[in-house]
């Protein structure tokens, strides 16, 4: 008899979760390798536990080798979302651990793909791709309206910038980590999975080789995750305040993380970009799609929080204007890269959430030219990108470039009117 390699942990906050739990269970039944299912319940009564047992017992077939139910008790009405995951991880006895929300699903090859990636590498955690599934409910029945790939990224550096790895997108190898590090912050009422990943990938090797292999679906719920955890806040501002508190904790964690980035990954930006001579356009050439420009610009986004990017001396360049007009943002200034050997210096504006990646238009700035007594005619730069008035501030982006002839990555200071 084959040894079961993996346990998938599903947290259940109330019997209301069972409406969608069947779907998640069935997706484990169909896996190509055997798996244990550990259901972790929150403050369930004996009758409620019996109801869960009756609901899930028919799914002990196919690739499901065992179904275990664990009840975690705590203060009534408390948010135990992180504690449920921690208790489940402590209980799991298999080498590999996976987490699954009760209303999401996995594709049949999910475990095989991720465990295979872990076996081929020295990584402690492996990631796969997830697609978003949107649905509407008619009576008790959910109907899928459309699906879309929303989670885009391919490295731990990008994970420091934004979360593109839902809870069920990864498998952990407990033989390659200290199991006590599989721990979710129990003080968090949201984003607990992202906070865990930031801590874990900063300490252990990670594998993203299968990130473009879709292994499951993330169902967009009609109720928010805080309410589904058993909390009922009539005042929506309370829910929002808890989410904002979680975001601040995430930002603080990002500021504390220390990691290294190989400058060789930025070799593309050191190469001249050859373009046909053209008149200075009235608007910047914006990169239309982040995915479309991924091979060129995604690497830069990895460095937005890295220490290898140095601030340029303000005598060499500065951002002078940041404004919003006519449903678009405009950013302009000047850069002295007149000493470059050849070609042009690509200037990129990247927002911290990764939603905007724009390349600058260069143009003549006579005032700067006269200041430097130079004949160089491309001191000026200009960016333009669409958005809503309060969507971005002057602190929500960086303008970065590679120093001519050295390749050192720098960002330009902001002197805004």
C-alpha positions in Angstrom: 0.0 0.0 0.0 1.4 3.4 -1.0 2.2 5.9 1.8 0.1 9.0 1.7 2.4 11.9 1.0 0.2 15.0 1.5 -2.4 16.4 3.7 -4.7 19.2 2.6 -6.1 21.3 5.4 -9.5 22.9 5.1 -10.8 25.3 7.7 -14.6 25.5 8.4 -16.0 28.4 10.4 -19.7 27.4 10.4 -22.1 24.9 8.8 -22.8 27.6 6.2 -19.4 26.7 4.7 -20.7 23.2 3.9 -22.7 24.5 1.0 -19.5 24.8 -1.0 -17.4 22.2 0.9 -18.6 19.3 -1.3 -17.1 21.0 -4.3 -13.7 21.3 -2.6 -13.8 17.7 -1.3 -14.6 16.4 -4.8 -11.6 18.1 -6.2 -9.4 16.2 -3.8 -11.1 12.9 -4.7 -10.0 13.5 -8.3 -6.3 14.0 -7.5 -3.8 11.9 -9.4 -2.0 11.0 -6.1 -3.5 10.0 -2.7 -4.1 12.6 -0.1 -5.4 13.0 3.5 -8.0 15.6 4.2 -8.0 17.4 7.5 -11.1 19.5 8.3 -10.4 22.0 11.1 -13.7 23.4 12.6 -14.2 26.4 14.7 -16.2 26.0 18.0 -18.5 23.3 16.6 -21.0 21.6 18.9 -21.2 17.8 18.9 -24.3 17.9 16.7 -22.5 20.2 14.2 -19.5 17.8 14.1 -21.9 15.0 13.4 -23.4 17.0 10.5 -19.9 17.6 9.1 -19.0 13.9 9.4 -22.2 12.9 7.6 -21.6 15.3 4.8 -17.9 14.4 4.1 -18.0 10.6 4.7 -19.2 9.8 1.2 -16.0 11.4 -0.1 -13.7 8.6 1.3 -13.0 7.2 -2.1 -10.8 7.9 -5.1 -7.6 9.6 -4.1 -8.8 10.4 -0.6 -7.1 8.0 1.7 -8.5 9.5 5.0 -10.7 12.3 6.3 -10.0 13.6 9.7 -12.1 16.2 11.6 -10.5 18.5 14.3 -12.4 20.9 16.4 -10.7 24.0 17.7 -12.3 25.9 20.6 -11.9 29.5 21.4 -13.7 32.6 22.5 -17.2 32.8 21.0 -17.2 35.2 18.1 -13.5 35.4 17.9 -11.7 35.3 14.6 -9.8 32.0 14.6 -8.9 31.9 10.9 -5.1 31.8 11.5 -5.4 29.5 14.5 -7.3 27.0 12.5 -4.5 26.8 10.0 -1.9 26.6 12.7 -3.7 23.7 14.5 -4.1 21.9 11.2 -0.4 22.2 10.4 0.5 20.9 13.8 -1.8 17.9 13.4 -0.8 16.9 9.9 1.5 13.9 9.8 2.5 13.7 6.2 5.6 15.1 4.6 3.8 17.6 2.4 1.2 20.1 3.6 -1.4 22.0 1.6 -4.1 24.5 2.5 -7.5 24.8 0.8 -10.4 27.2 1.4 -13.7 25.4 1.6 -15.1 27.1 -1.5 -12.1 26.8 -3.8 -11.0 23.8 -5.9 -7.9 22.1 -7.3 -7.4 20.5 -10.7 -6.6 16.7 -10.8 -2.8 17.2 -11.3 -2.3 19.9 -8.6 -0.5 17.8 -6.0 1.5 15.8 -8.6 2.8 19.0 -10.2 3.8 20.7 -7.0 5.3 17.7 -5.3 7.2 16.9 -8.5 8.6 20.4 -8.5 9.8 20.0 -4.9 11.4 16.7 -5.6 13.4 18.2 -8.5 14.7 21.1 -6.5 16.0 22.0 -3.0 13.0 24.2 -2.4 10.8 24.0 0.7 7.7 25.4 -1.0 6.5 25.2 -4.6 3.9 27.3 -6.3 1.4 26.8 -9.1 -0.9 29.1 -11.0 -4.5 29.9 -10.0 -7.3 31.3 -12.0 -10.2 33.4 -10.6 -13.7 32.1 -11.1 -16.6 34.6 -10.8 -20.1 33.4 -10.1 -23.6 34.6 -9.2 -26.1 32.7 -7.0 -29.6 31.9 -8.2 -31.5 30.5 -5.2 -29.1 28.1 -3.5 -27.2 27.3 -6.7 -24.0 29.1 -7.9 -23.6 29.8 -11.6 -20.2 30.6 -13.0 -20.2 33.8 -15.1 -16.6 34.0 -16.3 -13.0 33.1 -15.4 -9.9 35.3 -15.5 -6.2 34.9 -14.6 -5.6 37.7 -12.1 -2.6 36.4 -10.1 0.5 37.2 -12.2 4.1 36.8 -11.0 6.9 34.3 -11.2 9.3 34.8 -8.3 9.7 35.5 -4.6 11.0 39.0 -5.4 7.6 39.8 -7.0 5.9 38.3 -4.0 7.5 41.0 -1.9 5.8 43.6 -4.2 2.3 42.1 -4.2 0.5 38.9 -3.4 -0.2 36.7 -6.4 -0.2 33.4 -4.6 -3.6 32.4 -3.0 -3.7 30.0 -0.1 -4.2 26.9 -2.2 -1.5 27.7 -4.8 1.4 26.1 -2.9 2.6 22.9 -1.2 5.2 22.9 1.7 7.8 20.2 2.2 8.1 19.7 6.0 11.3 17.7 5.6 13.0 20.9 4.3 11.9 23.3 6.9 11.3 23.8 10.6 7.7 22.9 11.1 7.3 25.6 13.7 7.8 28.1 10.9 4.6 27.0 9.3 2.7 29.5 11.4 0.1 32.1 10.6 -0.1 35.3 12.7 -3.2 34.8 14.9 -3.6 38.5 15.5 -4.5 39.1 11.8 -8.1 39.3 10.6 -7.1 39.4 7.0 -4.1 38.8 4.7 -2.8 36.2 7.1 -1.7 33.9 4.2 0.3 36.7 2.5 2.0 37.5 5.8 2.9 33.9 6.2 4.4 33.7 2.7 6.5 36.8 3.2 8.1 35.3 6.3 8.5 31.8 4.9 10.0 32.6 1.5 12.4 35.0 3.1 13.9 32.1 5.1 13.5 29.1 2.8 14.1 28.3 -0.9 11.0 28.5 -3.1 10.2 27.1 -6.5 8.0 29.0 -9.1 8.8 26.8 -12.1 5.1 25.7 -12.3 3.6 29.1 -11.7 2.2 29.2 -15.3 0.6 25.7 -14.8 -2.9 26.3 -13.6 -3.6 24.0 -10.7 -6.9 25.3 -9.3 -9.6 28.0 -9.2 -10.2 30.8 -6.7 -13.9 31.4 -6.4 -14.9 35.1 -6.0 -17.4 35.1 -3.1 -20.3 37.4 -2.6 -19.6 37.8 1.1 -16.2 39.0 2.3 -13.8 36.7 4.1 -14.2 38.4 7.5 -17.9 37.8 7.6 -17.4 34.2 6.4 -15.1 33.7 9.4 -18.1 34.1 11.7 -17.8 37.8 12.5 -20.8 40.0 12.0 -20.0 43.7 11.9 -23.0 45.9 11.1 -20.7 48.8 10.7 -18.6 48.2 7.5 -16.0 50.6 8.8 -15.0 48.0 11.4 -14.3 45.4 8.7 -12.4 48.0 6.7 -10.3 49.0 9.7 -9.3 45.4 10.3 -8.3 45.1 6.7 -6.3 48.3 6.8 -4.6 47.1 10.0 -3.6 43.9 8.2 -2.2 45.9 5.3 -0.1 48.1 7.6 1.3 44.9 9.2 2.2 43.6 5.7 3.9 46.9 4.8 5.9 46.8 8.0 6.9 43.3 7.3 8.1 44.2 3.9 10.2 47.0 5.3 11.9 44.5 7.7 12.6 41.8 5.1 16.2 41.6 4.0 16.9 39.8 0.7 19.4 39.8 -2.1 18.9 40.5 -5.8 21.3 39.6 -8.5 22.1 42.6 -10.8 22.7 40.1 -13.6 18.9 39.7 -13.8 18.8 43.3 -14.9 21.2 42.8 -17.9 18.4 43.8 -20.3 18.1 47.3 -18.9 21.8 47.9 -19.5 21.5 47.3 -23.2 20.7 50.3 -25.5 17.3 50.4 -26.9 17.6 51.3 -30.6 14.7 53.2 -32.0 14.1 55.2 -35.2 14.6 58.9 -34.9 11.2 60.6 -34.3 9.7 63.9 -33.2 9.0 64.2 -29.5 5.4 62.9 -29.1 2.9 64.8 -27.1 2.2 61.9 -24.8 4.4 59.2 -23.2 4.6 55.7 -24.7 2.9 53.7 -22.0 3.2 49.9 -21.7 -0.4 48.8 -22.2 -0.3 45.5 -20.4 1.8 44.4 -17.5 1.7 40.8 -18.7 2.6 41.9 -22.2 5.7 43.6 -21.0 6.6 41.0 -18.4 9.8 39.7 -20.0 11.2 43.2 -20.0 9.7 45.0 -16.9 8.8 42.3 -14.4 12.4 42.0 -13.3 12.5 45.6 -12.3 9.4 45.3 -10.1 11.3 42.7 -8.1 13.7 45.4 -6.9 11.2 48.0 -5.7 11.8 47.1 -2.1 15.4 45.9 -2.5 18.4 47.7 -1.0 20.4 47.4 -4.2 18.6 50.4 -5.7 20.3 53.6 -4.7 18.9 57.1 -4.8 20.4 59.3 -7.5 22.2 62.5 -6.4 19.8 65.4 -6.9 22.5 67.2 -9.0 22.1 64.4 -11.6 18.4 64.4 -11.9 15.0 64.9 -10.2 11.3 64.6 -10.6 9.7 68.0 -10.7 6.1 67.5 -11.6 3.4 65.0 -10.4 -0.1 65.9 -11.3 -3.5 64.5 -12.2 -5.5 66.0 -15.1 -8.1 64.6 -17.5 -8.3 61.2 -16.0 -4.5 60.6 -16.2 -1.4 61.2 -14.1 1.6 63.1 -15.5 5.2 62.8 -14.1 8.1 64.8 -15.5 11.6 65.9 -14.7 15.1 65.6 -16.0 18.1 63.2 -15.9 21.7 63.9 -16.8 22.8 60.7 -18.6 24.7 62.6 -21.2 27.8 60.6 -20.5 26.5 57.3 -21.8 28.6 55.6 -24.4 25.7 55.0 -26.9 22.0 54.4 -27.3 19.4 55.6 -24.8 18.9 55.0 -21.1 15.5 53.3 -20.5 13.6 55.1 -17.8 10.8 53.1 -16.2 8.0 54.3 -13.8 6.6 51.4 -11.8 3.9 51.7 -9.1 4.4 49.6 -6.0 1.3 47.5 -6.7 2.7 46.5 -10.1 -0.4 47.8 -12.0 1.5 50.5 -13.9 4.7 50.0 -15.8 5.5 52.9 -18.1 8.5 53.9 -20.2 9.5 57.5 -20.5 9.6 59.8 -23.4 12.8 61.8 -23.6 12.9 65.4 -24.9 15.0 68.5 -25.0 15.2 70.7 -21.9 16.9 73.9 -22.9 17.2 75.2 -19.3 19.0 72.0 -18.2 21.2 72.1 -21.3 22.2 75.6 -20.6 22.9 74.8 -16.9 25.3 72.0 -17.9 26.7 73.9 -20.9 25.9 70.8 -22.9 24.7 70.0 -26.4 22.8 66.9 -25.1 19.2 67.2 -26.2 17.4 64.5 -24.1 17.7 65.7 -20.5 13.9 65.8 -20.1 11.6 62.9 -19.4 7.9 62.5 -19.3 5.4 59.8 -18.2 1.7 59.6 -18.6 -0.7 56.8 -17.3 -4.4 56.6 -16.7 -6.0 56.4 -13.3 -8.5 57.8 -10.8 -7.6 61.0 -8.9 -7.0 59.4 -5.5 -5.5 56.2 -6.8 -1.9 57.2 -6.6 0.2 59.6 -4.7 3.8 60.8 -5.3 4.9 58.1 -2.8 3.3 55.2 -4.7 5.9 54.8 -7.5 9.6 54.9 -8.4 11.3 56.1 -11.5 14.3 53.7 -12.0 17.1 53.3 -14.5 20.5 51.7 -15.0 23.5 54.1 -14.7 25.1 54.6 -18.1 28.2 52.5 -18.6 28.1 50.9 -15.1 24.7 49.3 -14.9 24.0 50.2 -11.3 20.3 50.5 -10.6 19.2 53.9 -9.3 16.0 55.8 -8.7 15.4 59.5 -9.2 14.6 61.8 -6.3 11.4 63.7 -6.0 11.3 67.5 -5.8 7.6 68.1 -6.3 5.9 71.5 -6.6 
